[in-house]
């Protein structure tokens, strides 16, 4: 996958987790256990976002969960305001 597409996928996933955070009042999102096999690019995007500190992504009680961090929330808010910050 080209790097521009990877960047877009990462930002789309971060945006999804931000929306989930708002709608579900801060709950953790359940990630399908077979995501690594079914859609490795999405799985790698989640790992990348976690490595950058934008989300927490881990196994918990036999399931994979993801949750946006304050840093990730701030990044989304800054991007909406037109700030030149980037995750790539």
MIDOSE-1310 file (N, C-alpha, C; in nm, 2 decimals, decimal comma, always signed):
residues 88
xxxx	+0,09/-0,12/+0,00/+0,00/+0,00/+0,00/+0,09/+0,12/+0,00; +0,06/+0,22/-0,08/+0,13/+0,35/-0,09/+0,13/+0,42/+0,04; +0,23/+0,50/+0,07/+0,24/+0,57/+0,20/+0,12/+0,67/+0,21; +0,08/+0,74/+0,11/-0,03/+0,83/+0,12/-0,16/+0,76/+0,16
xxxx	-0,18/+0,64/+0,11/-0,30/+0,56/+0,14/-0,29/+0,51/+0,29; -0,17/+0,48/+0,33/-0,15/+0,44/+0,47/-0,18/+0,55/+0,57; -0,13/+0,67/+0,53/-0,15/+0,79/+0,61/-0,30/+0,82/+0,62; -0,37/+0,81/+0,51/-0,52/+0,83/+0,51/-0,59/+0,73/+0,60
xxxx	-0,55/+0,60/+0,58/-0,61/+0,49/+0,66/-0,59/+0,52/+0,81; -0,47/+0,56/+0,85/-0,44/+0,59/+0,99/-0,53/+0,70/+1,04; -0,54/+0,81/+0,97/-0,62/+0,92/+1,01/-0,77/+0,88/+1,01; -0,81/+0,80/+0,92/-0,95/+0,76/+0,92/-0,98/+0,67/+1,04
xxxx	-0,89/+0,59/+1,08/-0,91/+0,50/+1,19/-0,90/+0,59/+1,32; -0,81/+0,68/+1,33/-0,81/+0,77/+1,44/-0,94/+0,85/+1,46; -0,99/+0,90/+1,34/-1,11/+0,97/+1,34/-1,23/+0,88/+1,39; -1,23/+0,76/+1,34/-1,33/+0,66/+1,39/-1,33/+0,64/+1,54
xxxx	-1,21/+0,63/+1,59/-1,19/+0,61/+1,74/-1,23/+0,73/+1,82; -1,21/+0,85/+1,76/-1,25/+0,97/+1,82/-1,40/+0,98/+1,82; -1,47/+0,95/+1,71/-1,62/+0,95/+1,71/-1,67/+0,85/+1,80; -1,61/+0,73/+1,81/-1,65/+0,62/+1,90/-1,64/+0,68/+2,05
xxxx	-1,53/+0,75/+2,08/-1,51/+0,80/+2,21/-1,62/+0,90/+2,24; -1,66/+0,99/+2,15/-1,77/+1,08/+2,18/-1,90/+1,02/+2,20; -1,94/+0,93/+2,11/-2,07/+0,86/+2,11/-2,08/+0,77/+2,23; -1,97/+0,69/+2,26/-1,98/+0,59/+2,37/-1,92/+0,64/+2,50
xxxx	-1,90/+0,77/+2,51/-1,86/+0,84/+2,63/-1,73/+0,78/+2,69; -1,63/+0,76/+2,60/-1,50/+0,72/+2,65/-1,48/+0,57/+2,66; -1,57/+0,49/+2,62/-1,55/+0,34/+2,63/-1,45/+0,30/+2,53; -1,40/+0,17/+2,55/-1,30/+0,11/+2,46/-1,37/+0,05/+2,35
xxxx	-1,32/+0,06/+2,23/-1,37/-0,01/+2,11/-1,32/-0,15/+2,10; -1,41/-0,24/+2,08/-1,37/-0,38/+2,06/-1,33/-0,40/+1,91; -1,21/-0,46/+1,90/-1,15/-0,48/+1,77/-1,16/-0,63/+1,73; -1,21/-0,67/+1,62/-1,22/-0,81/+1,58/-1,09/-0,89/+1,60
xxxx	-1,09/-1,00/+1,67/-0,97/-1,08/+1,69/-0,90/-1,13/+1,57; -0,97/-1,14/+1,46/-0,91/-1,19/+1,34/-0,87/-1,07/+1,24; -0,87/-0,95/+1,29/-0,83/-0,84/+1,21/-0,70/-0,85/+1,15; -0,60/-0,90/+1,22/-0,46/-0,91/+1,17/-0,46/-1,00/+1,04
xxxx	-0,54/-1,10/+1,04/-0,55/-1,19/+0,92/-0,64/-1,13/+0,81; -0,76/-1,08/+0,86/-0,86/-1,03/+0,77/-0,82/-0,90/+0,69; -0,76/-0,81/+0,77/-0,72/-0,68/+0,71/-0,59/-0,63/+0,77; -0,48/-0,69/+0,73/-0,35/-0,66/+0,80/-0,32/-0,51/+0,79
xxxx	-0,36/-0,43/+0,69/-0,33/-0,29/+0,68/-0,40/-0,22/+0,80; -0,52/-0,25/+0,83/-0,59/-0,18/+0,94/-0,52/-0,22/+1,07; -0,48/-0,35/+1,09/-0,42/-0,39/+1,21/-0,28/-0,31/+1,22; -0,21/-0,30/+1,12/-0,08/-0,23/+1,12/-0,10/-0,08/+1,15
xxxx	-0,21/-0,03/+1,10/-0,25/+0,11/+1,13/-0,27/+0,13/+1,27; -0,35/+0,04/+1,34/-0,37/+0,05/+1,48/-0,24/+0,04/+1,56; -0,15/-0,05/+1,52/-0,03/-0,07/+1,59/+0,06/+0,06/+1,57; +0,05/+0,12/+1,46/+0,13/+0,25/+1,43/+0,08/+0,36/+1,52
xxxx	-0,06/+0,37/+1,53/-0,12/+0,48/+1,61/-0,08/+0,46/+1,76; -0,08/+0,33/+1,80/-0,04/+0,30/+1,94/+0,10/+0,33/+1,96; +0,19/+0,30/+1,87/+0,33/+0,33/+1,88/+0,36/+0,48/+1,90; +0,27/+0,56/+1,83/+0,28/+0,71/+1,83/+0,22/+0,77/+1,96
xxxx	+0,15/+0,68/+2,04/+0,08/+0,73/+2,16/-0,05/+0,80/+2,13; -0,11/+0,78/+2,01/-0,24/+0,84/+1,98/-0,35/+0,75/+2,02; -0,33/+0,62/+2,04/-0,43/+0,53/+2,09/-0,37/+0,43/+2,18; -0,45/+0,36/+2,26/-0,41/+0,25/+2,34/-0,47/+0,13/+2,26
xxxx	-0,39/+0,03/+2,23/-0,43/-0,09/+2,16/-0,37/-0,21/+2,22; -0,46/-0,30/+2,28/-0,41/-0,41/+2,36/-0,51/-0,52/+2,37; -0,46/-0,64/+2,41/-0,55/-0,75/+2,44/-0,60/-0,73/+2,59; -0,73/-0,75/+2,60/-0,79/-0,74/+2,74/-0,90/-0,84/+2,75
xxxx	-0,89/-0,92/+2,85/-0,99/-1,03/+2,87/-1,02/-1,11/+2,75; -0,91/-1,15/+2,67/-0,93/-1,23/+2,56/-0,98/-1,16/+2,43; -0,99/-1,03/+2,44/-1,03/-0,95/+2,32/-0,94/-0,84/+2,30; -0,93/-0,79/+2,17/-0,85/-0,67/+2,14/-0,94/-0,55/+2,16
xxxx	-0,88/-0,45/+2,22/-0,95/-0,32/+2,24/-0,86/-0,20/+2,20; -0,93/-0,10/+2,16/-0,86/+0,03/+2,13/-0,93/+0,15/+2,19; -0,85/+0,24/+2,23/-0,91/+0,37/+2,29/-0,82/+0,48/+2,25; -0,88/+0,59/+2,21/-0,80/+0,71/+2,17/-0,75/+0,77/+2,30
xxxx	-0,63/+0,83/+2,29/-0,57/+0,89/+2,41/-0,60/+1,04/+2,40; -0,56/+1,11/+2,51/-0,58/+1,26/+2,51/-0,49/+1,32/+2,39; -0,38/+1,27/+2,37/-0,29/+1,32/+2,26/-0,36/+1,30/+2,13; -0,42/+1,18/+2,11/-0,50/+1,16/+1,98/-0,62/+1,25/+1,97
xxxx	-0,69/+1,28/+2,08/-0,80/+1,37/+2,07/-0,75/+1,51/+2,04; -0,64/+1,55/+2,10/-0,59/+1,69/+2,07/-0,54/+1,70/+1,93; -0,49/+1,59/+1,87/-0,45/+1,59/+1,73/-0,57/+1,61/+1,64; -0,67/+1,54/+1,67/-0,80/+1,55/+1,58/-0,85/+1,69/+1,60
xxxx	-0,86/+1,75/+1,72/-0,91/+1,88/+1,74/-0,83/+1,98/+1,66; -0,69/+1,97/+1,67/-0,60/+2,06/+1,60/-0,62/+2,06/+1,45; -0,64/+1,94/+1,40/-0,65/+1,92/+1,26/-0,78/+1,98/+1,21; -0,89/+1,97/+1,29/-1,02/+2,04/+1,26/-1,01/+2,19/+1,26
xxxx	-0,91/+2,24/+1,34/-0,89/+2,39/+1,35/-0,79/+2,43/+1,24; -0,74/+2,34/+1,16/-0,65/+2,38/+1,05/-0,50/+2,39/+1,09; -0,47/+2,33/+1,21/-0,33/+2,32/+1,25/-0,25/+2,23/+1,16; -0,12/+2,26/+1,13/-0,05/+2,18/+1,04/+0,02/+2,05/+1,10
xxxx	-0,03/+2,00/+1,22/+0,02/+1,88/+1,28/+0,00/+1,76/+1,19; +0,08/+1,66/+1,20/+0,07/+1,54/+1,12/+0,11/+1,42/+1,20; +0,05/+1,30/+1,17/+0,09/+1,17/+1,24/+0,19/+1,09/+1,16; +0,21/+1,13/+1,04/+0,30/+1,05/+0,95/+0,44/+1,08/+0,96
